[in-house]
Amino acid sequence: MRETIPLTDGMFEAILESIDEGIHVVDNRGMTIYYNEIAAKHDGLQVGDVLGTHYLEAFPSLSKETSTLSHVLTTRKPIFNKDQTYRNMKGHLISTINTTLPIVVNGHLEGAVEIARDLSRIKILSDKVMELQSKINRKTVKEFDNGTIYTFEHILTNDPVFIKVKDRAQKAAVLHSPVLVYGETGTGKELLVQAIHNASKRVGPFIAQNCAALPASILESILFGTSKGSFTGAEEREGLFELANGGTLFLDEINSMPIDVQAKLLRVLEDGVIRRVGAGKTRKVDVRIIAAMNEEPESALEAKRLRVDLFYRLNVIYLRLPPLRERKEDISNLIAHFIKKYNDKFHKNIRGVDQKSATLLSSRHWHGNVRELEHVIQSAMNFAEGNTLTVDDFEVLLPENQSRVTAPLRDVLLKTEYDLIKQAMNVSQGNVKKAAEQLGIPRQTLQYKLSKHPLSQSAEY
């Protein structure tokens, strides 16, 4: 048996210093006994400014009522992912998400440790975005503009399936029910959503928010607004629901929205009321919610990235946008559309693509869908010297074997592997060991593959 090397104080401190999050440790009197460089960088201070001082002295804008360290020292209960905004001793406004834990040894409270993730820059940026959005909202309502650029006329398709989706969306536009849109990246989800809004009778603005772009705490305050005093530095500010009153709020990548925020969104869908962060009273809003996902709803539900009750509330009207590989007949029309678009921008006179290029473009799998096709045409037109785009113009952009008309081999193999693993896990009722025996692979190999695939299972070890 190999000899275990004891963890020395120096090694322990080196480990703490290597962690990319701020760590602040105080004793049971509140005196700082450890404060790492990352924490000092977050707070705009030096380690020596805080070490050996009481935490309320180092951060005078905090109090026993607002400090997470104070709360944990008093209650002995941990706090997870709590927002805290404060001013340090130099007057700088700092925003963090804190996890604060009591240090208990042999039943005695010895102190507390706070692990903080700095969100100051994101918080400042989100506040500026909200302020700008508020100004834009007032301006657009005044000018009878709703903040969109697309209508149903911008949706170009000859594909029978997509035509049905378009017709269904046009019928949905005059209704007030929530809409759930599924489509792979680049299929035109926001284009369709804007078209729905513009064909509706809603006179308010169209506001879009990507749910994957911001941390949970900031996303919540952006959506629902904040109440003055809800946390240190908080101001009275309306959120996107209030800004979109009378109009449409488009929530993209809803499957990336944290589960606790999904619960609050559910209440808006059920009652039409919102509560600003830290506020005591609710506010009535008239907002149509349209949500979009870039993964199949069934997969998001199975992996518990989407609440079942929220899914049913959103899924009143469901629209699935087919990927470009399923509507090959649209490729030639889209190519012509993008050539015209970039002829106008680049002041060129490209008339089309040659036959070989048309065949290559038509046979491509298009993982990025319409967006990828547009980027390919735009790039090719930058290098084109004649009036027709040739293979040479696309050579660098299309390195894969474009002669195939099926999906790439890697995608086919991954899909087959996924199906076999899912079948084995179902037969074995989630028992990884039995499933591995059925598949003829080591249990460790199956566990690794399960970590890569979006399978939800109850594993026995």
C-alpha positions in Angstrom: 0.0 0.0 0.0 1.3 3.4 -0.9 2.1 5.8 1.9 -0.3 8.7 2.3 1.4 12.1 2.3 -0.1 14.3 5.1 -1.6 17.6 4.1 0.5 20.4 5.6 -0.7 24.0 6.3 1.4 25.2 3.4 -0.1 22.7 1.0 -3.6 23.6 2.2 -3.0 27.3 1.7 -1.5 26.6 -1.8 -4.7 24.7 -2.7 -6.9 27.6 -1.5 -4.9 30.1 -3.4 -5.2 28.1 -6.6 -9.0 28.1 -6.5 -10.5 30.6 -9.0 -13.0 32.0 -6.5 -12.8 34.3 -3.6 -12.4 32.7 -0.1 -13.0 34.6 3.1 -12.7 32.8 6.5 -13.5 34.4 9.8 -13.4 33.1 13.4 -16.4 33.0 15.7 -15.8 36.6 16.6 -15.9 37.8 13.0 -12.1 38.4 12.7 -10.6 37.5 9.3 -8.2 34.6 9.6 -7.9 33.9 5.9 -8.5 35.9 2.8 -7.1 34.8 -0.6 -5.7 36.8 -3.5 -8.8 36.1 -5.7 -11.1 37.6 -3.0 -8.8 40.6 -2.7 -8.9 41.1 -6.5 -12.7 40.8 -6.6 -13.1 43.4 -3.8 -10.5 45.8 -5.1 -8.4 45.5 -2.0 -5.1 44.1 -0.7 -5.0 40.9 1.4 -3.4 42.9 4.2 -6.4 45.4 4.2 -8.7 42.6 5.4 -6.6 40.0 7.1 -6.8 40.4 10.9 -9.7 42.9 10.7 -13.4 42.4 11.5 -15.4 41.7 8.3 -17.8 44.6 9.0 -14.8 46.9 9.4 -13.4 45.7 6.0 -16.8 46.2 4.3 -18.4 49.1 6.1 -21.5 49.2 3.9 -22.6 45.7 5.2 -24.4 45.2 8.5 -25.3 42.3 10.7 -28.6 42.2 8.9 -27.2 42.2 5.3 -24.0 40.2 5.7 -24.1 36.5 4.8 -21.2 35.9 7.2 -23.2 37.5 10.0 -26.2 35.3 9.2 -24.2 32.1 9.2 -22.4 33.0 12.4 -25.7 33.7 14.1 -27.8 30.8 12.8 -25.1 28.1 12.1 -27.0 27.4 8.9 -25.3 27.4 5.5 -26.4 29.8 2.7 -26.1 28.7 -0.9 -25.8 31.0 -4.0 -26.9 34.2 -2.3 -26.7 37.6 -4.0 -24.7 40.2 -2.1 -24.0 43.7 -3.3 -21.9 46.0 -1.1 -19.2 48.8 -1.1 -15.7 47.9 0.1 -13.7 50.3 2.3 -12.5 52.1 -0.9 -16.1 52.9 -1.9 -16.2 50.5 -4.9 -19.6 48.7 -5.5 -19.0 44.9 -5.6 -21.6 42.3 -6.6 -21.1 38.6 -5.8 -22.9 35.3 -5.5 -21.9 33.8 -2.2 -22.0 30.3 -0.6 -21.3 30.7 3.1 -20.8 27.8 5.4 -20.4 27.5 9.2 -17.2 25.9 10.5 -18.2 23.5 13.4 -15.6 21.4 15.2 -16.7 18.9 17.9 -20.1 20.7 18.1 -18.5 24.1 18.6 -18.9 27.0 16.1 -15.3 28.0 15.3 -16.1 30.5 12.4 -17.4 30.7 8.9 -16.1 30.4 5.3 -17.5 32.4 2.4 -16.9 31.4 -1.2 -17.7 34.2 -3.5 -18.0 34.4 -7.3 -17.5 38.0 -8.6 -20.3 39.3 -10.8 -19.5 43.0 -10.6 -18.8 43.5 -14.3 -21.8 41.4 -15.3 -24.0 43.3 -12.8 -22.9 46.7 -14.1 -23.4 45.5 -17.7 -26.9 44.1 -17.0 -27.9 47.4 -15.2 -26.8 49.3 -18.3 -28.6 47.0 -20.6 -31.8 47.3 -18.5 -31.5 51.1 -18.4 -31.0 51.2 -22.2 -33.9 48.8 -22.7 -36.1 51.0 -20.6 -35.2 54.0 -22.7 -35.7 52.1 -25.9 -39.1 50.8 -24.7 -40.4 54.3 -24.0 -39.1 55.6 -27.3 -40.5 52.7 -29.4 -43.9 52.9 -27.8 -44.0 56.6 -28.5 -43.0 56.1 -32.1 -45.4 53.1 -32.6 -42.4 50.8 -33.4 -42.2 47.5 -31.6 -38.5 46.7 -31.7 -38.7 44.0 -34.5 -37.5 43.7 -38.1 -39.1 40.4 -39.3 -42.6 39.5 -40.6 -43.9 36.3 -42.2 -42.9 37.6 -45.6 -39.2 37.1 -44.5 -39.7 33.4 -44.0 -38.7 31.9 -47.3 -39.7 28.2 -47.9 -41.2 25.8 -50.4 -41.0 22.9 -48.0 -44.4 21.4 -47.3 -43.6 20.8 -43.6 -42.3 24.3 -43.0 -45.2 25.8 -44.9 -47.5 24.0 -42.4 -45.5 25.4 -39.5 -45.7 28.9 -41.0 -49.5 28.6 -41.5 -49.9 27.3 -37.9 -47.8 30.2 -36.6 -49.9 32.8 -38.5 -53.1 31.3 -36.9 -51.4 31.4 -33.5 -50.4 35.1 -34.0 -54.0 36.3 -33.4 -54.3 34.3 -30.2 -53.0 35.2 -26.7 -51.8 31.7 -25.7 -48.1 31.0 -24.9 -46.1 29.5 -27.7 -43.2 27.0 -27.5 -40.8 26.9 -30.5 -38.2 24.1 -31.0 -35.5 24.3 -33.5 -31.8 23.6 -33.9 -29.4 26.5 -33.8 -29.7 28.6 -36.9 -33.1 27.5 -38.0 -34.7 30.9 -37.6 -36.5 30.7 -34.3 -36.4 34.4 -33.5 -37.4 35.3 -37.1 -40.6 33.2 -36.6 -41.2 34.6 -33.2 -40.9 38.2 -34.4 -43.3 37.4 -37.3 -45.8 36.1 -34.8 -45.6 39.2 -32.7 -45.9 41.5 -35.8 -49.0 39.6 -37.0 -50.7 39.8 -33.6 -52.9 42.6 -32.3 -50.5 43.3 -29.4 -49.4 47.0 -29.5 -46.7 46.7 -26.9 -43.0 46.1 -27.6 -41.2 42.9 -28.5 -38.4 42.1 -26.0 -36.1 39.1 -26.3 -33.9 37.6 -23.6 -31.5 34.6 -23.9 -31.9 32.6 -20.7 -28.4 31.0 -21.1 -26.6 34.3 -21.3 -26.7 35.3 -17.6 -26.3 33.8 -14.1 -29.5 32.8 -12.3 -29.5 35.7 -9.8 -29.0 38.4 -12.5 -31.5 36.7 -14.8 -34.1 36.8 -12.1 -33.6 40.5 -11.4 -33.6 41.3 -15.1 -36.9 39.4 -15.7 -38.8 40.6 -12.7 -37.1 43.8 -11.7 -35.7 44.9 -8.3 -37.1 46.7 -5.3 -35.1 49.4 -3.5 -33.4 47.8 -0.5 -33.9 44.2 -1.5 -30.2 43.9 -1.2 -27.4 46.5 -0.6 -27.1 48.8 -3.6 -30.4 47.7 -5.1 -32.5 50.3 -6.9 -36.2 50.4 -7.8 -36.1 49.1 -11.3 -38.7 47.5 -13.6 -37.8 44.2 -15.2 -38.4 42.8 -18.7 -42.0 41.7 -17.9 -42.9 45.2 -17.0 -41.1 46.6 -20.0 -42.9 44.2 -22.3 -46.3 45.0 -20.8 -48.9 44.9 -23.6 -46.4 43.2 -25.9 -44.4 40.0 -26.2 -41.5 38.6 -24.1 -39.4 36.1 -26.0 -37.4 33.8 -23.8 -34.8 32.0 -25.8 -33.1 28.8 -24.6 -35.7 28.4 -21.9 -34.2 25.0 -21.1 -31.1 26.8 -19.8 -33.2 28.8 -17.3 -32.4 27.8 -13.7 -35.2 25.6 -12.2 -36.0 28.1 -9.4 -36.5 30.9 -11.9 -38.7 28.5 -13.9 -40.9 28.2 -10.9 -41.4 32.0 -10.7 -42.1 32.1 -14.5 -44.8 29.5 -14.0 -46.6 31.8 -11.6 -46.6 34.6 -14.3 -48.1 32.2 -16.8 -50.8 31.1 -14.3 -51.8 34.4 -12.7 -50.3 37.1 -14.9 -48.6 38.7 -11.9 -44.9 39.4 -11.1 -43.1 40.3 -7.9 -39.9 42.4 -8.1 -36.9 40.9 -6.3 -37.3 42.0 -2.6 -40.7 43.5 -3.1 -43.7 42.7 -0.9 -46.5 43.5 -3.4 -47.2 41.9 -6.8 -47.9 43.7 -10.1 -50.2 42.7 -12.8 -48.7 42.5 -16.3 -50.2 41.8 -19.7 -47.4 39.9 -21.5 -47.5 37.1 -24.1 -44.7 34.7 -23.5 -43.1 32.9 -26.4 -40.3 30.5 -25.4 -37.8 28.7 -27.6 -35.5 25.7 -27.2 -32.6 24.4 -29.1 -33.0 20.8 -27.9 -36.0 18.4 -28.1 -38.4 19.1 -25.3 -38.5 15.4 -24.4 -34.7 15.4 -23.8 -34.9 18.5 -21.6 -37.7 17.0 -19.6 -35.8 13.7 -19.2 -32.7 15.4 -18.1 -34.7 17.7 -15.7 -33.6 20.9 -17.4 -37.2 21.9 -17.9 -40.0 21.7 -15.3 -42.8 19.4 -16.4 -45.5 21.9 -15.2 -43.8 24.8 -17.0 -43.6 22.7 -20.2 -47.3 22.0 -20.2 -48.1 25.7 -19.6 -45.9 26.8 -22.5 -46.8 24.0 -24.8 -50.3 25.3 -25.6 -49.0 26.0 -29.1 -46.0 24.0 -30.2 -44.0 24.8 -33.3 -41.1 22.7 -34.6 -38.8 24.3 -37.1 -37.3 21.6 -39.5 -33.6 21.8 -39.9 -32.2 22.8 -43.3 -31.1 19.2 -44.1 -34.8 18.2 -44.0 -35.8 20.9 -46.5 -33.2 20.7 -49.3 -35.5 22.3 -51.8 -35.2 25.6 -49.9 -31.4 25.8 -50.3 -31.4 27.2 -53.8 -33.9 29.9 -52.9 -31.9 30.8 -49.8 -28.7 31.0 -51.8 -30.3 33.4 -54.2 -31.7 35.5 -51.3 -28.3 35.8 -49.6 -26.5 36.6 -52.8 -28.9 39.4 -53.4 -28.5 40.6 -49.8 -24.7 40.7 -50.0 -24.7 42.1 -53.5 -26.4 45.2 -52.1 -24.0 45.3 -49.1 -20.8 44.7 -51.0 -21.8 46.5 -54.1 -21.2 43.4 -56.2 -23.0 41.8 -59.1 -22.8 38.1 -58.3 -25.5 36.3 -60.4 -25.4 32.9 -58.8 -23.4 29.8 -58.2 -22.1 27.3 -60.8 -23.5 23.8 -61.0 -20.7 22.1 -59.1 -21.0 24.6 -56.2 -24.8 24.2 -56.2 -24.4 20.4 -55.9 -21.8 20.8 -53.1 -24.0 23.2 -51.2 -27.1 21.1 -51.6 -25.4 17.9 -50.3 -23.9 19.6 -47.2 -25.3 18.5 -43.8 -25.6 22.1 -42.5 -25.1 21.6 -38.7 -25.6 25.4 -38.3 -28.7 25.4 -40.6 -29.7 28.6 -42.4 -27.4 30.8 -40.3 -24.4 28.6 -41.4 -25.5 28.8 -45.1 -25.7 32.6 -44.9 -22.2 32.8 -43.4 -20.8 30.5 -46.1 -22.4 32.6 -48.9 -21.2 35.9 -47.3 -17.6 34.6 -46.9 -17.5 33.3 -50.5 -18.7 36.6 -51.9 -15.9 38.4 -50.1 -13.4 36.4 -52.2 -15.3 36.1 -55.5 -13.7 37.8 -58.5 -16.1 36.9 -61.2 -19.9 37.1 -61.5 -20.5 33.5 -60.5 -19.5 31.8 -57.3 -17.3 28.7 -58.0 -16.0 25.8 -56.0 -12.8 27.8 -55.5 -14.7 30.4 -53.6 -16.0 27.7 -51.2 -13.0 25.5 -51.0 -11.7 26.7 -47.6 -15.2 26.7 -46.1 -16.2 23.3 -47.2 -13.4 20.9 -46.2 -15.6 17.9 -45.6 -16.6 15.5 -48.3 -19.5 17.2 -49.8 -20.5 14.4 -52.2 -22.4 12.6 -49.5 -26.1 13.1 -49.1 -26.5 11.4 -45.8 -25.6 12.5 -42.3 -21.9 12.4 -41.3 -20.6 9.0 -40.1 -19.8 10.3 -36.7 -23.4 11.5 -36.1 -24.8 8.2 -37.3 -22.5 6.2 -35.0 -23.3 8.5 -32.0 -27.0 8.1 -32.6 -26.7 4.3 -32.9 -24.7 4.2 -29.7 -27.2 6.4 -27.9 -30.1 4.1 -29.0 -28.3 1.0 -27.9 -27.3 2.4 -24.5 -30.8 3.7 -23.9 -32.3 0.3 -24.8 -29.9 -1.5 -22.4 -30.6 0.9 -19.6 -34.4 0.5 -20.0 -34.1 -3.3 -20.0 -31.9 -3.3 -17.0 -34.1 -0.7 -15.2 -31.3 1.7 -14.8 -28.7 -0.9 -13.4 -25.4 0.2 -15.0 -23.7 -3.1 -14.2 -26.4 -5.2 -15.9 -26.6 -2.8 -18.9 -22.8 -3.0 -19.3 -23.0 -6.8 -19.4 -25.7 -6.7 -22.1 -23.6 -4.3 -24.2 -20.4 -6.4 -23.6 -18.4 -3.4 -22.3 -16.8 -2.7 -18.9 -19.0 -0.9 -16.4 -16.5 2.0 -16.2 -16.8 2.5 -20.0 -20.6 2.6 -19.8 -20.5 5.1 -17.0 -18.2 7.3 -19.1 -20.5 7.1 -22.1 -23.6 7.8 -19.9 -21.9 11.0 -18.8 -21.6 12.1 -22.4 -25.2 11.2 -23.4 -28.3 13.1 -22.1 -29.8 10.0 -20.5 -31.6 10.2 -17.2 -31.2 7.0 -15.2 -31.2 5.6 -11.7 -27.9 3.9 -11.5 -26.9 1.2 -9.0 -23.2 0.9 -8.1 
